[in-house]
Amino acid sequence: MHIVLLEPEIPQNAGNIARTCAVTNSTLHLIRPLGFSVDDRYLKRAGLDYWKLLDIRYYDDFQDFRKKNADAKLWMATTKARQVYTDADFAPDDYIVFGKESAGIPEEILMEYAETSIRIPMLEAARSLNLSNSVAIVIYEALRQQGFPGMLREGQLHRHTW
């Protein structure tokens, strides 16, 4: 799976998302401009020691991303979508795109992806969820649909046995 962050602004969110990508074996795609330096201490701290497990790719802008991933199936995660993320039929090589924290994905881009725009249900009075929470919710649904490929499904106790 692929997680795409379009112009992310908050380093702690990006760090948490990087960690989620590392533990789910998902590639992280960051589209500039970024609201932080990739050397930011908050970014590194949020990702902890998972950076070595992460496949991360950078792009100058959305056009650069599309050019380098021309055949990718894109799911646009947005509060503006008509369908719920659980209605999507995710495939192993799909890309799930999330917009920047302050504005989401521009409507001009969303118009091109009306059929693959998805939302997380929430109360009407609420504006949105935290970006890193949204990524976790959607990626785990995508992986659940695929049977959590290559992931541990059973934990082990440290001092005892089950």
Residue pairs with C-beta under 8 A, 6 or more apart in sequence:
1 24
1 25
1 26
1 27
1 90
1 92
1 93
1 94
1 95
1 96
1 139
1 142
1 143
2 26
2 27
2 28
2 29
2 72
2 93
2 94
2 95
2 96
3 17
3 20
3 21
3 26
3 27
3 28
3 29
3 95
3 96
3 98
3 135
3 139
4 29
4 31
4 65
4 74
4 95
4 96
4 97
4 98
5 14
5 17
5 28
5 29
5 30
5 31
5 98
5 100
5 131
6 31
6 62
6 97
6 98
6 99
6 100
6 105
6 109
7 31
7 32
7 33
7 34
7 35
7 99
7 100
8 14
8 17
8 30
8 34
8 35
8 36
8 98
8 100
8 101
8 131
9 34
9 35
9 36
9 100
9 101
9 102
10 35
10 36
10 101
10 131
11 35
11 36
11 40
11 42
11 43
11 46
12 42
12 43
12 45
12 46
12 132
13 46
13 101
13 130
13 131
13 132
14 30
14 34
14 36
14 43
14 46
15 42
15 43
15 44
15 45
15 46
15 47
16 46
16 47
16 132
17 28
17 131
17 132
17 135
18 28
18 43
18 46
18 47
18 50
18 51
18 54
18 56
19 46
19 47
19 48
19 50
20 26
20 132
20 135
20 136
20 139
21 27
21 28
21 54
21 55
21 56
21 139
22 47
22 50
22 51
22 53
22 54
23 50
23 53
24 139
24 140
24 143
24 151
25 150
25 151
26 139
27 55
27 56
27 57
28 54
28 55
28 56
28 57
29 56
29 57
29 58
29 59
29 65
29 69
29 95
30 38
30 56
30 57
30 58
30 59
31 58
31 59
31 60
31 61
31 62
31 64
31 65
32 58
32 59
32 60
32 61
35 100
36 42
36 43
37 43
38 58
44 51
47 54
59 65
59 68
62 109
69 95
72 93
72 94
72 95
73 91
73 93
73 94
73 95
73 116
74 94
74 95
74 96
74 97
74 113
74 116
75 88
75 90
75 94
75 95
75 96
75 97
75 113
75 116
75 117
75 118
75 138
76 97
76 105
76 109
76 110
76 113
76 116
76 117
76 118
77 85
77 96
77 97
77 98
77 99
77 105
77 117
77 118
77 119
77 120
77 134
77 135
77 138
78 99
78 104
78 105
78 110
78 117
78 118
78 119
79 104
79 119
79 122
79 127
79 128
80 104
80 107
80 110
80 117
80 119
81 110
81 117
81 118
81 119
82 114
82 117
82 119
83 117
83 118
83 119
84 118
84 119
84 120
84 121
85 118
85 119
85 120
85 137
85 138
85 141
86 141
87 118
88 116
88 118
88 141
88 142
89 145
90 96
90 141
90 142
90 145
90 146
92 146
92 149
94 142
96 135
96 138
96 139
96 142
97 105
98 105
98 131
98 134
98 135
99 105
99 106
101 131
104 128
110 117
118 138
120 129
120 134
120 137
120 138
122 128
122 129
128 134
129 137
143 149
143 151
156 162
